Amino acid sequence: MNMFLNLGLVFVVMVGAYRVDKGYSEVGKILAFLTYFTIILNAMINISKMFVIISKAVASANRIAQVMDVPEDLLLQVCERLAEDSAYICFDHVTFSYNKTEPNLEDISFSLQKGETLGIIGATGAGKSTIAALLMRFYDTDHGNIYIDGENIRAIPIETLRQKFGVVFQNDTIFEESIAENVRMGRTLSEEAVQEAVVHAKAQEFVEEEGRGYENLIYIRGANLSGGQKQRILIARALAAKPDILVLDDASSALDYKTDAALRHELTQYFTDSTKIIIAQRISSIMHADAVMVLEEGRIISYGTHETLLETCAVYREIRKSQMQEM
């Protein structure tokens, strides 16, 4: 269509120039004809583009329908409960593989009481985020079981299970909306709950500074916020509903040490009933946890308090040495 448009314009100009030169026509008529010709051909080009758009839309709609029609594979199952005095969160010899060939997690066992904090540290690809994904039942384990409050998560309806969580993942999304709506995330939360979450996430300072406010618009993907500001908005989103289980997956990597420490203080003081799982690369973010898990290639190589791991785990000592610049 572009070729036809340009060749047509060349033809009109050549013929028009010849007719004007011979006195058969006037310049104004030729220019008017060129204008009409351009309008018509541009309309034809737009029509041809519509056929491409429609064909892509039909293919995309068919694909969406296929995905929506896929049978649910995370079905409810009848499972035995643990004893009433069991831990609030329990991983019982959990093994999982994404490709079902090599395990991404192997024989993971640990337990947390209500309100306790678990820190998870390890190299990239060690399986830290996979533990959070299994806990929220994005996938089912290949072997072993996961329990929350004594009940196997396979026996908990997905909607009920997910409502227990407040989560910040590594690549969570900031939407082109107000700060309040980004924190509220479509939930029926009061304005006071949103503001309280912002305070606890240590985001009040930049949210309420001059020229800003809770109704201030955030650009798409948080383009008008710094990395630390985006993380604090996401943390406020997770805290807003006062979740039973709080999962922070490398959620403070862009925060300075002072803000990170202040955030930990807020979690300790105001979210005592929330069981917290903090996945981090920095030891300072997890050193005050009730227990710390060190993962390597999908296996637990050490588990205990910060002080215990410093004495018993060479990998943990090496991480601390590299981060704290100790000799």
CORQUI-V363668 format. One record per residue. N is the residue number from 1. RES is the residue in one small letter. SS is DSSP state (H for helix, E for strand, L for the rest). PHI is phi in radians with two decimals (NA if undefined). OMEGA is omega in whole degrees, 0 to 359 (* if undefined). Layout:
n:res:ss:phi:omega
N:RES:SS:PHI:OMEGA
N:RES:SS:PHI:OMEGA
This chain:
n:res:ss:phi:omega
1:m:L:NA:176
2:n:H:-1.11:179
3:m:H:-1.11:179
4:f:H:-1.08:180
5:l:H:-1.06:184
6:n:H:-1.24:176
7:l:H:-1.13:178
8:g:H:-1.11:178
9:l:H:-1.11:178
10:v:H:-1.07:180
11:f:H:-1.11:180
12:v:H:-1.11:180
13:v:H:-1.11:181
14:m:H:-1.13:180
15:v:H:-1.14:179
16:g:H:-1.11:179
17:a:H:-1.08:179
18:y:H:-1.11:182
19:r:H:-1.20:177
20:v:H:-1.16:180
21:d:H:-1.08:181
22:k:H:-1.48:180
23:g:L:1.45:180
24:y:L:-1.40:183
25:s:L:-2.58:180
26:e:L:-2.02:182
27:v:H:-1.07:181
28:g:H:-1.06:179
29:k:H:-1.14:179
30:i:H:-1.15:179
31:l:H:-1.12:178
32:a:H:-1.11:179
33:f:H:-1.12:178
34:l:H:-1.08:180
35:t:H:-1.10:180
36:y:H:-1.10:180
37:f:H:-1.08:179
38:t:H:-1.12:180
39:i:H:-1.08:182
40:i:H:-1.13:183
41:l:H:-1.22:175
42:n:H:-1.11:176
43:a:H:-1.11:177
44:m:H:-1.13:178
45:i:H:-1.10:179
46:n:H:-1.10:177
47:i:H:-1.11:179
48:s:H:-1.12:177
49:k:H:-1.15:179
50:m:H:-1.08:178
51:f:H:-1.08:178
52:v:H:-1.16:181
53:i:H:-1.09:181
54:i:H:-1.12:181
55:s:H:-1.14:176
56:k:H:-1.16:181
57:a:H:-1.12:179
58:v:H:-1.12:179
59:a:H:-1.10:179
60:s:H:-1.15:180
61:a:H:-1.10:178
62:n:H:-1.11:180
63:r:H:-1.17:178
64:i:H:-1.06:179
65:a:H:-1.09:178
66:q:H:-1.09:181
67:v:H:-1.15:181
68:m:H:-1.16:182
69:d:L:-1.56:179
70:v:L:-1.14:180
71:p:L:-1.07:178
72:e:L:-1.15:182
73:d:L:-1.75:177
74:l:L:-1.68:185
75:l:L:-1.51:175
76:l:L:-1.19:179
77:q:L:-2.26:176
78:v:L:-1.53:183
79:c:L:-2.30:179
80:e:L:-1.32:175
81:r:L:-1.42:172
82:l:L:-1.41:178
83:a:L:-1.09:184
84:e:L:-1.07:182
85:d:L:-1.63:181
86:s:L:-1.33:181
87:a:L:-1.14:181
88:y:L:-1.22:175
89:i:E:-2.07:182
90:c:E:-2.43:170
91:f:E:-1.75:185
92:d:E:-2.00:177
93:h:E:0.89:184
94:v:E:-1.49:173
95:t:E:-2.23:183
96:f:E:-2.63:177
97:s:L:-2.42:177
98:y:L:-1.23:183
99:n:L:-1.67:178
100:k:L:1.08:175
101:t:L:-2.06:178
102:e:L:-1.84:183
103:p:L:-1.22:172
104:n:L:-1.50:171
105:l:E:-2.31:183
106:e:E:-2.40:174
107:d:E:0.94:179
108:i:E:-1.59:179
109:s:E:-2.38:173
110:f:E:-2.89:180
111:s:E:-2.52:179
112:l:E:-2.32:173
113:q:L:-1.48:179
114:k:L:-0.97:177
115:g:L:1.52:180
116:e:L:-1.39:180
117:t:E:-2.10:176
118:l:E:-2.00:173
119:g:E:-1.77:179
120:i:E:-2.14:181
121:i:E:-2.38:180
122:g:E:2.93:181
123:a:L:-1.22:176
124:t:L:-1.05:181
125:g:L:1.52:181
126:a:L:-1.32:179
127:g:L:1.93:184
128:k:H:-1.11:181
129:s:H:-1.21:179
130:t:H:-1.12:177
131:i:H:-1.05:179
132:a:H:-1.14:180
133:a:H:-1.13:178
134:l:H:-1.22:180
135:l:H:-1.09:178
136:m:L:-1.53:180
137:r:L:1.01:166
138:f:L:-1.27:176
139:y:L:-2.42:173
140:d:L:-1.69:179
141:t:L:-1.18:174
142:d:L:-1.37:177
143:h:E:-2.48:179
144:g:E:1.49:184
145:n:E:-2.35:176
146:i:E:-2.16:183
147:y:E:-2.14:172
148:i:E:-2.19:183
149:d:L:0.93:177
150:g:L:1.45:183
151:e:E:-1.92:178
152:n:E:-1.08:184
153:i:H:-1.12:176
154:r:H:-1.20:181
155:a:H:-1.72:180
156:i:L:-1.77:176
157:p:L:-0.95:186
158:i:H:-0.96:182
159:e:H:-1.10:178
160:t:H:-1.12:180
161:l:H:-1.11:185
162:r:H:-1.18:179
163:q:L:-1.19:178
164:k:L:-1.33:192
165:f:E:-1.86:161
166:g:E:-2.11:192
167:v:E:-2.30:167
168:v:E:-2.18:178
169:f:L:-1.57:184
170:q:L:-1.08:185
171:n:L:-2.08:179
172:d:L:-1.16:189
173:t:L:-1.85:168
174:i:L:-1.72:184
175:f:L:-1.70:177
176:e:L:-1.36:183
177:e:L:-2.64:177
178:s:E:-1.23:178
179:i:H:-1.06:181
180:a:H:-1.07:181
181:e:H:-1.23:176
182:n:H:-1.16:176
183:v:H:-1.36:183
184:r:H:-1.20:175
185:m:L:0.95:176
186:g:L:1.37:181
187:r:L:-1.54:180
188:t:L:-1.48:179
189:l:L:-1.86:180
190:s:L:-1.26:178
191:e:H:-1.11:179
192:e:H:-1.15:179
193:a:H:-1.14:179
194:v:H:-1.13:181
195:q:H:-1.15:178
196:e:H:-1.12:178
197:a:H:-1.12:178
198:v:H:-1.11:178
199:v:H:-1.13:181
200:h:H:-1.13:179
201:a:L:-1.45:179
202:k:L:1.05:180
203:a:L:-1.89:185
204:q:H:-1.08:185
205:e:H:-1.01:183
206:f:H:-1.49:179
207:v:H:-1.25:186
208:e:L:-1.74:179
209:e:L:-1.21:185
210:e:L:-0.99:179
211:g:L:1.54:179
212:r:L:-2.14:178
213:g:L:3.02:183
214:y:L:-1.18:177
215:e:L:-1.68:178
216:n:L:-1.15:184
217:l:E:-1.36:172
218:i:L:-1.69:179
219:y:L:-1.24:181
220:i:H:-1.00:183
221:r:H:1.06:177
222:g:H:1.16:185
223:a:L:-1.12:180
224:n:L:-1.70:177
225:l:L:-2.13:174
226:s:L:-1.35:180
227:g:H:-1.06:179
228:g:H:-1.16:178
229:q:H:-1.14:178
230:k:H:-1.09:181
231:q:H:-1.12:180
232:r:H:-1.23:175
233:i:H:-1.14:179
234:l:H:-1.16:178
235:i:H:-1.15:176
236:a:H:-1.05:177
237:r:H:-1.05:181
238:a:H:-1.23:184
239:l:H:-1.46:192
240:a:L:-1.01:183
241:a:L:-1.65:181
242:k:L:0.85:187
243:p:L:-1.23:174
244:d:L:-1.22:181
245:i:E:-2.23:180
246:l:E:-1.93:180
247:v:E:-2.04:178
248:l:E:-2.02:184
249:d:E:-1.70:182
250:d:L:0.93:188
251:a:L:-1.52:182
252:s:L:-2.14:184
253:s:L:-1.14:181
254:a:L:-1.66:180
255:l:L:-1.53:174
256:d:L:-1.27:187
257:y:H:-1.11:181
258:k:H:-1.15:179
259:t:H:-1.17:178
260:d:H:-1.08:179
261:a:H:-1.16:179
262:a:H:-1.14:177
263:l:H:-1.12:178
264:r:H:-1.06:178
265:h:H:-1.11:179
266:e:H:-1.09:180
267:l:H:-1.13:181
268:t:H:-1.19:186
269:q:H:-1.46:189
270:y:H:-1.93:182
271:f:L:-2.22:182
272:t:L:-1.17:181
273:d:L:-1.50:180
274:s:L:-1.50:174
275:t:E:-1.45:191
276:k:E:-1.98:173
277:i:E:-2.09:184
278:i:E:-1.96:177
279:i:E:-1.73:187
280:a:L:-2.59:172
281:q:L:-1.75:182
282:r:L:-1.74:179
283:i:H:-1.11:182
284:s:H:-1.06:181
285:s:H:-1.38:186
286:i:L:-2.20:187
287:m:L:-1.14:180
288:h:L:-1.69:179
289:a:L:-1.21:178
290:d:L:-1.14:177
291:a:E:-2.59:178
292:v:E:-2.17:178
293:m:E:-1.92:177
294:v:E:-1.85:181
295:l:E:-1.84:174
296:e:E:-2.58:180
297:e:L:0.93:174
298:g:L:1.43:180
299:r:E:-2.18:175
300:i:E:-1.39:178
301:i:E:-1.70:175
302:s:E:-2.86:183
303:y:E:-2.63:180
304:g:E:2.87:178
305:t:L:-1.35:179
306:h:H:-1.00:182
307:e:H:-1.15:180
308:t:H:-1.13:182
309:l:H:-1.17:177
310:l:H:-1.07:181
311:e:H:-1.52:191
312:t:H:-1.96:187
313:c:L:-2.05:181
314:a:H:-1.17:180
315:v:H:-1.10:180
316:y:H:-1.13:178
317:r:H:-1.11:180
318:e:H:-1.17:178
319:i:H:-1.10:180
320:r:H:-1.10:180
321:k:H:-1.08:181
322:s:H:-1.21:183
323:q:H:-1.57:182
324:m:H:-1.64:177
325:q:L:1.00:177
326:e:L:-1.61:178
327:m:L:-1.65:*
